[in-house]
Amino acid sequence: MKTSQLTPSRLVLALLAAGAIGGASATAMTSSVSMAANAPTAVAAPQTIAPSSPPNFAQITRDFGPAVVNISVSGTRKVSADDDDPFAQFFGQIPGSRGRMPSREVPMRGEGSGFIISNDGIILTNAHVVQDAKEVTVKLTDRREYKAKVLGADPQTDVAVLKIDAKNLPVVKVGDVNQLQVGEWVLAIGSPYGLENTATAGIVSAKGRSLPDDTSVPFIQTDVAVNPGNSGGPLFNDRGEVVGINSQIYSRTGGFQGLSFSIPIDVAYKIKDQILEHGKVQHARLGVTVQEVNQDLANSFKLASPSGALVSSVEKGSAADKAGLQPGDVVRKIDDKTIVSSGDLASLITLASPGEKIKMDVWRAGAPKELVATLGGIPKDKTQASAGDQDVQRGQLGLALRPLSPQEQQASGTEGLLIERAAGPAAKAGIEPGDVLLSLNGVPVHNIGQVKEALSKAGKTVALLVQRGEDKIFVPVQIG
């Protein structure tokens, strides 16, 4: 299960789930108004919501509960010997040794859930449920047990496909995620803490959620109670159709606290099809680093609203580079699909195929621009200051700047201006000494004159692109 306080982290047992059933779906009824000939146009009555009864969860559980399975895994994981030594924190390393004790393998066991999608034994679950597993056992509701083979697992989307040697098995029915609406009832079935075939319910809280982890999935957020052991189980809509795979929870305690997340079933099926057909999964790659657009950045780039994915860096030779994408561009649409947040871009690209062409609507220098990119695949590997220049911009930005020396340019792999001191607006925005200023409002700067010129054209907020270590990020600074 995956749980998180601020950022998701995989637990040793690797078990979690999301499922939901909550608010009832309602039927909207609009009063019809008859109009006589030549009569004035009548104003339609306000919409009213007709009360509806909750879905028949008992029937859904009876019909499809037998297709939900318990998954037990065993294997080994590497740990440092210090991790198992209760005295290590008090006494440190052994005298005469160099560094930490060598790592060793220890037994690992875990439990999760899954569901049967084909009567000949094809099962979907989470990749983190079977991670590092040497042996996987699937247990049905009639207590039959089978050894399962992992046909493939994709950590990027957290989807895995298993196969057991059995026939005429019960199967789930798959629904259309696009028809799922926020506020609809949903039901989760799984094995929290090993308690098999446990049903919990709630509502869909949101769709298309991006999470700060290593997956690129437009999650379904629910308030269904899920706990360790629910991972990999199905999320049903109110018609008994599977719309998601329970995958993650956010928690400060390790248990359920009202936030659970499911992988949309259409995403899972796309991964499943690749695994069954090719035995592996290929994800597309654009070759950019992006960040969110907040109101200050939107003001800096003259955007009507703080939406889209702001490009902070472009990898040389990548699909984005070949298409002409530049740092400071804001990607607003991909193939007519609106990009509201940076996570939307990551999800669309990850779920595309290498070689696929995409049309990008970008915002550059205050105007729209259209670019076309042919997506690549994910690789298998993955100065002396002029004393007079230093304080030129301190009054307006709060920065002391100087050009990078040739040695510093070579070490950092970039050109720009070294920030020696930060105060006032810049320090308040998070700029730190040692950062390298690369551009201002999307205009590259290599000398103080260029900074002055860019500032003369700026408004009350400027967007500084800075490099900190190996990372590049846009920082909005209010100067008005």
Buried (B, 14 or more C-beta within 10 A) or exposed (E): BBBBEEEBEBBEBBBBBBBBBBBBBEEEEEEEEEEEEEEEEEEEEEEEEEEEEEBEBEEBBEBBBBBBBBBBBBBEEEBEBBEEEEEBEEEEEEEEEEEEBEEEEEEBEBBBBBBBBEEEBBBBBBBBBBBBBEEBBBBBBEEEEBEBEBBBBBBBBBBBBBBBEBEEBBBBBBBEBEEBEEEBBBBBBBBBEEEBBBBBBBBBBEBBBBBEBEBBBBBBBBBBBBBBBBBBBBBBBBBBBBBBBBBBBBBEEEBBBEBBBBBBBBBBBBBBEBBBEEEEBBBBBBBBBBBBBEEBBBBBBEBEEBBBBBBBBBBEEBBBBBBBBBBBBBBBBBEEEEBBBBBBBBBBBBBBEBEBEBEBBBBBEEEEBEBEBEBBEBEEEEEEBEEEBBBBBBEBBBBBBBBBEEEBBEEBEBBBBBBBBBBBBBBEBBBEEEBBBBBBBBBBBBBBEBBBBBBEEBEEBBBBBBBBEEEBBBBBBBBE
